[in-house]
Amino acid sequence: MHRRIVRRLSRQLGRRGAILLCYGIVWSLIGYGQIAFPQPDTSGLTLLLYAMPLWGWGCLWVASGLTAIAFAFLPQGPDTPGFVALFIIVLPWVGSYLASWWPMGQFDRGWIAAVVWSAIATPLCVVAGWGEPLRPKREEPPYGH
């Protein structure tokens, strides 16, 4: 019974949908963490915090994650907004970390955080460009004549 459910879910999601679902869950948890338990050291996020408070960014992370989860169950093509939502939220964080390192000089490890977030987001671009592999059609059982 459980295998059938997992098989059906994996068939419905496909590889692209599985990535959207996993990243969507992680992004939602990152957002929840920023809302419920804000990070104590925000020196790398100075530019972002000029735009809105950390809980506001947390809400955007949650919205991005939930968008990806919702689009995970759609076929290739209509699932594109899910990939865009996941990637777009990372860009301000990468930019803020980079700027906090240079030219602002506030956060010595800003370049490391920017590289890490870029590396985490890169698979999204790769997978968004992949086509979902065609599923082999079920063969009809042989019938004796």
C-alpha positions in Angstrom: 0.0 0.0 0.0 2.7 2.5 1.0 4.8 1.6 -2.0 2.0 2.3 -4.3 1.4 5.7 -2.7 5.1 6.6 -3.0 5.3 5.3 -6.6 2.2 7.3 -7.6 3.5 10.5 -5.9 6.9 10.1 -7.5 5.3 9.6 -10.9 3.1 12.6 -10.4 6.0 14.9 -9.2 8.7 13.7 -11.6 12.3 14.9 -11.1 11.6 18.6 -11.5 8.6 18.5 -9.1 10.7 16.6 -6.5 13.3 19.3 -6.6 10.6 22.0 -6.3 9.0 20.1 -3.4 12.3 19.7 -1.5 13.6 23.2 -2.1 10.2 24.6 -1.3 10.1 22.8 2.1 13.7 24.1 2.9 12.9 27.6 1.8 9.7 27.6 3.9 11.7 26.4 6.9 14.4 29.1 6.4 11.6 31.7 6.4 9.9 30.3 9.4 13.3 30.3 11.2 13.8 34.0 10.3 10.3 34.8 11.7 10.3 32.7 14.8 14.0 32.6 15.7 15.8 35.5 14.0 19.5 35.1 13.5 21.4 37.1 16.1 24.2 38.3 13.7 22.6 40.3 10.9 25.8 42.2 9.9 25.8 40.5 6.4 22.2 41.6 5.8 22.5 45.3 6.5 21.2 46.3 3.0 18.2 44.0 3.2 17.2 45.3 6.6 17.1 48.8 5.2 14.3 47.6 2.9 12.3 45.6 5.5 12.7 43.9 8.9 13.9 40.3 9.1 10.5 38.9 9.8 9.3 40.5 6.5 12.1 38.7 4.6 11.1 35.5 6.5 7.6 35.9 5.1 9.0 36.2 1.6 11.0 33.0 2.1 7.9 31.2 3.2 5.9 32.6 0.3 8.6 31.5 -2.1 8.7 28.0 -0.6 5.0 27.6 -0.6 4.9 28.8 -4.3 7.4 26.1 -5.2 5.5 23.4 -3.4 2.2 24.4 -5.1 3.9 24.4 -8.6 5.7 21.1 -7.9 2.6 19.1 -8.8 2.2 20.7 -12.2 3.8 19.4 -15.4 6.9 20.8 -17.0 6.3 24.3 -18.4 3.6 25.4 -16.0 6.0 24.6 -13.1 8.4 27.4 -14.2 7.1 30.0 -11.6 8.1 27.6 -8.9 11.7 27.7 -10.0 11.6 31.5 -10.5 10.2 32.0 -6.9 13.0 29.9 -5.4 15.7 31.6 -7.3 14.5 35.2 -7.0 14.5 35.2 -3.1 18.2 34.2 -3.0 19.4 37.1 -5.2 18.9 39.9 -2.6 20.7 37.7 0.1 23.7 37.1 -2.2 23.8 40.8 -3.1 23.6 41.9 0.5 26.3 39.5 1.7 28.6 40.6 -1.1 28.0 44.3 -0.4 28.6 43.8 3.3 32.0 42.3 2.5 32.9 44.8 -0.2 32.5 47.7 -0.5 31.0 48.2 3.0 33.6 46.1 4.8 31.1 45.2 7.6 31.2 41.4 7.3 34.5 39.7 6.5 32.8 36.4 5.6 30.2 38.1 3.4 31.9 36.7 0.2 31.7 33.2 1.7 28.0 33.5 2.4 27.4 34.8 -1.1 29.2 31.9 -2.7 27.4 29.4 -0.5 24.0 30.8 -1.3 24.9 31.0 -5.0 26.0 27.3 -4.9 22.8 26.3 -3.2 20.7 28.1 -5.8 22.7 27.0 -8.9 21.0 23.6 -9.1 17.7 25.4 -9.5 18.9 26.9 -12.7 20.2 23.6 -13.9 17.1 21.6 -13.1 14.8 24.3 -14.5 16.6 23.8 -17.9 16.1 20.0 -17.8 13.3 18.3 -19.6 11.3 15.8 -17.7 12.2 12.4 -19.1 9.5 10.6 -21.0 7.9 7.8 -19.1 7.7 4.5 -20.9 4.1 3.5 -21.7 2.8 0.4 -20.0 2.7 -2.6 -22.2 -0.5 -4.4 -22.5 -0.3 -7.9 -21.1 -0.1 -10.5 -23.8 -3.4 -12.1 -24.6 -3.6 -15.5 -26.1 -5.7 -15.9 -29.3 
